[in-house]
Amino acid sequence: MVMNVQNQLYSFFVMLYGGIIIAIIYDVYKVIRIIIKPKRIATDIGDITFWIIGTIVFIFFLYISNYVEIRFYTFLGFIIGALAYNVVLSPFVVKTLLFIYRILFKIVIKTFKMISYPIVILYKALLVPYRYLAKIFSILKMLIDNIVSHFNLFKKKK
């Protein structure tokens, strides 16, 4: 298919945008790995999943730009987009994503504490009478055991 310069520029910029999207997805994956700190197998599975998603995104943008016609400028646009994002925006985006995670984590923890506070208070309030009653019943049990053993009322006969 013959493409004019306008279509080639359109394909180039769409693939540039695709490279930026892949780099953003990689930054999200990188932040998830920083937060979770996965072991070797989980890292391998995450890497394979990232590359599968990256391939799907690449093919999608290749389809959108020029119906999956593979040209040098499409690869060039994709690589330039990913590299430009990594140099210019990646450090800022990673720091921002980590900051958002920390804030959301604090909000979730505070919300959990606020929701669980009445339950903890109720538990502590019920624990005092329970301990008191447990002591009373343990004393009663010891008395009954002493009485039963003293009189040998329920002793097995040989």
C-alpha positions in Angstrom: 0.0 0.0 0.0 1.3 3.4 -1.0 1.4 5.9 1.9 1.8 9.6 1.6 3.9 11.6 4.0 0.9 12.7 6.0 -0.1 9.0 6.7 3.5 8.2 7.6 3.7 11.0 10.1 0.4 9.9 11.5 1.7 6.4 11.9 4.9 7.7 13.4 3.1 9.8 16.0 0.6 7.0 16.9 3.5 4.6 17.5 5.3 7.3 19.5 2.2 7.5 21.7 2.2 3.7 21.8 5.8 3.7 23.1 4.8 6.2 25.8 1.9 4.0 26.9 4.2 0.9 27.1 6.6 2.9 29.2 3.8 4.0 31.5 2.7 0.4 31.9 6.3 -0.5 32.7 6.4 2.2 35.4 3.2 0.9 37.0 4.7 -2.6 37.0 8.0 -1.2 38.5 6.1 0.5 41.3 4.1 -2.7 42.0 7.4 -4.6 42.2 8.8 -1.9 44.6 5.8 -2.2 46.8 5.3 -6.0 46.8 9.0 -7.1 46.5 8.2 -10.4 44.8 10.4 -13.5 44.8 12.0 -14.9 41.7 9.1 -16.9 40.3 6.6 -14.1 40.9 9.0 -11.7 39.1 9.3 -14.0 36.2 5.6 -14.4 35.9 5.2 -10.6 36.1 7.8 -10.0 33.4 6.1 -12.5 31.1 2.8 -10.8 31.8 4.2 -7.4 31.1 5.7 -8.6 27.8 2.4 -10.2 26.7 0.6 -6.9 27.5 3.3 -5.0 25.8 3.0 -7.1 22.7 -0.8 -6.7 22.6 -0.4 -2.9 23.0 2.2 -2.7 20.3 0.1 -4.7 17.9 -3.0 -2.6 18.8 -1.1 0.7 18.1 0.4 -0.8 14.9 -3.1 -1.7 13.8 -4.4 1.8 14.6 -1.6 3.5 12.9 -1.3 1.7 9.6 -3.2 -1.6 9.7 -0.2 -3.6 10.9 2.1 -2.7 8.1 5.5 -3.0 9.6 7.8 -0.1 8.6 11.0 1.2 10.0 9.5 4.5 11.1 6.8 2.6 13.2 9.5 0.9 15.2 11.5 4.1 15.4 8.4 6.0 16.7 7.7 3.3 19.3 11.3 3.3 20.5 11.6 7.1 20.6 8.4 7.4 22.5 9.4 4.9 25.1 12.9 6.4 25.5 11.7 10.0 25.6 9.2 9.0 28.3 11.8 7.2 30.3 14.2 10.1 30.2 11.7 13.0 30.7 8.8 11.7 32.7 9.5 8.3 34.3 11.3 9.5 37.5 8.4 12.0 38.2 5.7 9.4 37.5 7.4 6.7 39.7 7.7 9.2 42.6 4.1 10.3 42.1 2.8 6.7 42.0 4.7 5.8 45.2 3.4 9.0 46.9 -0.2 8.1 45.9 0.3 4.6 47.2 1.6 5.9 50.6 -1.3 8.3 50.9 -3.9 5.6 50.0 -2.2 3.1 52.4 -2.4 5.6 55.2 -6.1 6.3 54.4 -6.9 2.6 54.4 -5.1 2.0 57.7 -6.8 5.0 59.4 -10.2 3.9 58.0 -9.6 0.4 59.3 -8.6 1.7 62.7 -11.7 3.9 62.8 -14.0 1.0 61.8 -12.4 -1.5 64.2 -12.1 0.9 67.2 -15.7 0.2 68.5 -15.2 -3.5 68.1 -11.9 -3.4 70.0 -13.6 -1.3 72.8 -16.5 -3.8 72.9 -14.1 -6.7 73.1 -12.1 -5.1 75.9 -15.3 -4.3 77.8 -16.5 -7.9 77.5 -13.1 -9.3 78.4 -13.1 -8.0 81.9 -16.4 -9.7 83.0 -15.4 -12.8 81.1 -12.1 -13.1 83.1 -14.0 -12.4 86.3 -16.6 -15.1 85.5 -13.9 -17.5 84.4 -12.1 -17.2 87.8 -15.4 -17.7 89.6 -16.3 -20.8 87.6 -12.8 -22.2 87.9 -13.0 -21.8 91.7 -16.4 -23.5 91.6 -15.0 -26.3 89.4 -12.2 -26.9 91.8 -14.6 -27.0 94.8 -16.8 -29.5 93.0 -13.8 -31.6 92.0 -12.6 -31.7 95.6 -16.0 -32.6 96.9 -16.4 -35.4 94.3 -13.0 -36.7 94.9 -13.3 -36.5 98.6 -16.5 -38.5 98.8 -15.5 -40.9 96.0 -19.1 -40.9 94.9 -18.3 -41.5 91.2 -15.3 -43.8 91.7 -15.2 -46.8 89.4 -15.4 -50.1 91.0 -12.9 -52.8 90.0 
